[in-house]
Structures are given as structure tokens and as C-alpha cells.
Amino acid sequence: MDCQFLPPLQTERLLLRPFCMQDAPALLDILKDREANVFLPWFPIDTLEEAEKSLRERFLTKGPVEKGCCYAICLKEEGVPIGYVHMDGGESHDFGYGLRVEYWHKGIVTEASRRLLEEIRRAGVPYLTATHDVRNPRS
């Protein structure tokens, strides 16, 4: 596996781990859903090739947490990505997430975000930013 630098993180139900190129089919399942991606700043994808490109350009992390990170959200018993949580490495330290629709309303993103926030604080990141579309009140 060509997983990247970041250490895996765990919660009671979840494994947060770096994405690997082998996760392209799972990422396609996450990013092709138009309902799950309607409020995100990119268009949903339709092909495995697009998923592989997204992995290379946006989801593979190559450094320590404070330089920006992206974790695949996996249920412990399955180990397959069902979503992601990330912090950009730029000056904004923008925080965000995505999750397959069938896992909404189960507290998964909250649980994953809290765990990643622990690591971000530990790494000494002084602040985060986050935005959401006003038409998406649950965010």
C-alpha cells in the first residue's frame, strides 16, 4: 500500500487513516453522489480515472498534520473509506469534510472531526476556518 505519512487515528467506531491510491473506487463512491456533494466547491465525478486524479491532487497527504492533512473516514470493521475529513495547509487552515449519504445523521462526521481536531491542537495549529453554504444548515 502506498499510504502516506500521517499516522492512523481511531475513535470508538472509526478508523481515520491516510488515503491510498487503492482507495480510488471508494472515493468514486463518495464523490459521485450528487446529493452528498451539492454544497461542495467542485462538481461530482463520474469515472474511476477522475477519482484517481482527485486522490493525487487533493486527498493524498505528504507531510505532518500542521502542513495540511486529509483522512479517510472508515468504519473500523470495514476499513473502506465512506467519507473524509481534512484541514488545508494554507494560511486559512480551512476545515472540511464529506460523507456518503447513507451514513448521514449517525454522528460519524462529528466523531471524526473531534478526533482530528485533537491532533490539530496537538500539532500547534493556532486556528481553523470553516465555511458552509447557507442552504446547508446542518453543516
N, C-alpha and C positions, 0 to 999 in steps of 0.2 A: 504494500500500500504506500502511496506517496503522500501520506498525511503530513501536514505542515508542523511548524514549530510549537504551537500552543499546546499546553497540557490539557487533557480532558478534565471536565468539571462534572460533578454529579449532584443531584438532588434526590429526594425520596423516590420520585418516579422517573426522573430524566437523566440521560447522559447528554452532556453538551461536549461536542468534540469538533476539531477542525474538519472542514470538508476535504474530501479526496476526489481525484478525478473519477474514481469508480462510483461516486455519488451522482453522476450525471443523470441517470434515469429517475432517481428520486427527486433531484432538483427540477427536472422537467415536470414531474407531477405537482410540485409546489408552484412553479412559475407559469404553468399553462392555464391555471384556473382563473378565469376572468373575474369571478366574484371575489376571490381572495386577493387579487392584485389591482382591483379597480381604483384604489386610492394611492397606489404606489407610483413613483415617478418614472415608470417605464411601461412599455407595452408587454402584455403576456407573450410568452414564447410558444412555439408550436412544434419544434423539432429537437431531436437529441443533439444535433450539431449546435443549435442555439444554446442549449443547456450547457454543453461543453465550453462554449465561448464565454458564457456568463460565469461559469466556475473559474475559468482562468482570469477573467477581467475583474470580477467583483467578489468572489467568495473564498478564494484561496488566500490564507493569511500567511505572511512570511516573516513575521517579527514578533516582538513582545507585545503584550496587551496594550501598553500605553501608546504604541505606534498605530493602533487601529486593529480591530480583530473581528472575526466573523465565526460564529459557532453554529454547527448543525444542531438542531434540537431533535433528539431521538428518544423514543420510549426505551427504557432500559432493557426490557425483554426482547425488543426487536432490533435495536441498533441501526435502524434505517432512518434517514432524515425525513421529518414531517414538517419542518419549518427551520427558521434560522433567527438568530439574534445577533446584532452587530453594533460596533461603535466605529465610526470613521476616524481615521488617523489625522485628519486635517485640524486646523485651528478650532473648528466648531465642535469636535468630538461628538458629532451627531449620532444619536442612538436610534435604532430602529429594529423592526422585526417583520417576519412574515410567517404564516402558518396555514396549512391546508384546511379548508373549510370544515371537513368532518371532525376536526379536533378543536374547533372554536367552542367557547363557553365552558371550558373544563379547567381553567386556571393554568394552562400549560405555559402560555407566554409570560404570565406573571411570575410563575415559579422559575422559569429560565432566566428572565430579566433580573430578578432579585439575586440569583446566583452569580450572573455575570457582573452585576453591579458590585458585589463583594470583591471580585477580582480587580475591577477597575479602580475601586477605592484603595485596595492594597497596592496597586501599581502607582498610586500617587497622582492620578489624573484629577486636576483641580475642579473640573466642572464637566457637565454634559449639556447638550442641547437636544431637543426633540421637537418635531413638528407633526401636525396631523391635519388632514383635510377637515374643514368644519362640517362636512356632510358625513363624517365618520365619527360620531360622538363616542363610540365605545373605545376608541383609541385614546 
